[in-house]
Amino acid sequence: MNTQTTLIIGAGFAGSVIARELAEAGQQVHIIDKRPHIAGNAYDELDAHGVLVHRYGPHIFHTNSEKVFKYLSRFTEWRPYEHRVLGVVDGKTYPFPINRSTLNQLYALDLDEAGAAAFFEKVREPREPIRSSEDVVLNSVGRDLYEKFFLNYTRKQWGLEPSQLKAGVAARIPTRTNTDDRYFTDTFQAMPLHGYTRMFENLLDHPNIRMETSVDFADVPDHDGYAHIVCTGPIDSFYGYRFGRLPYRSLRFEHAHLADTKQFQSVGTVNYPNDHAYTRITEFKHLTGQQCDGTSIVREYPMADGDPYYPIPRDENEALFKQYEALADAEKNVTFVGRLAQYRYYNMDQVVAAALSASQKIMEKL
Ligand code: FAD
């Protein structure tokens, strides 16, 4: 490996983990981010009222990978946290994802586990083959639950009908016959004790790493001087949108502080599938465990335009991405990793895992 410098575009999970790995292996790293801060979409900060909030929407860490959890544990202590979500239907709140309690409360039943399984079997609309998100949900919970919890939420979130979205979107949400009301069931569920930004500061704190915020790759004059480039920003932008723009769904975050409210809602997130222009409200104190008098919340309004947040999983979009991927595969000195570079919905732990394995491959090339 030579000791020339690697340029990394983007200081989110993908870029920061690769920066650390290369730095520890003796490589010089120059990492830039066009935003005025590190941590990518996981960035958290104290708001004007001293409450720790996530600027780009709630980020809850969960993983089944001991390797990823141990890796991040080098840079943060943790606060155990299991996320819970309620869905509002006709003015009442119900556990979400749908479990036995949801059925019992919604339909005034007293089902046990076998009864809940029989209920789903009776109401489900079997679909074969399962292609769309509509197929997934109707096939598992039937039309009434689909219309109450999924249909309008999906329309709001994606601006598309569930029948227009690939199956994978809805397949991420389980249906349970037990009363487990946790949103995730992963082995490791915890929040960085002092927040994500602090964890990223520790990740990037290495003498071989030079970090610059508010620097756009487009403004870096001489790319050729770098031994390698790692792009964690949008792949279509890297190639000057030559095949057209990859579509993304965006969000507008409306943050609010309620000075006279100690607790706004009983769980971290409440979904509003059928009411309002926003999809959900998150109250940060649940996630962070912070003790203070007032409370801070965020409402998420899905938008067609704005910062790229969610790749839209449709066949034509994946075909467009494949064109860009073919260019990427032909590159010797550029590696593409992360949500925007791989045009894939990745959870944070998946990005860390992808970044660790990409680091190995990059080091073999250097
Ligand atoms: P990013 O964090 O987006 O980092 C990419 C960075 O590249 C950005 O900081 C960007 O500014 C920078 N960049 C882009 N272009 C350029 C350029 N030209 N020059 C310089 N810099 C550039 N995951 C979970 O595991 N749990 C959750 O609860 C969760 N909640 C989420 C909620 C929302 C609303 C969203 C949108 C995502 C959520 N995620 C969650 C996913 C999580 O945000 C991603 O897994 C993670 O941010 C991906 O890291 P990344 O490094 O690939 O991308």
Boltz pocket constraint, residues with backbone or C-beta under 6 A from the ligand:
constraints:
  - pocket:
      binder: B
      contacts: [[A, 9], [A, 10], [A, 11], [A, 12], [A, 13], [A, 14], [A, 15], [A, 32], [A, 33], [A, 34], [A, 35], [A, 37], [A, 39], [A, 40], [A, 41], [A, 42], [A, 56], [A, 57], [A, 58], [A, 59], [A, 60], [A, 61], [A, 62], [A, 215], [A, 216], [A, 217], [A, 218], [A, 232], [A, 233], [A, 234], [A, 251], [A, 309], [A, 310], [A, 337], [A, 338], [A, 339], [A, 340], [A, 346], [A, 347], [A, 348], [A, 349], [A, 351]]
      max_distance: 6.0
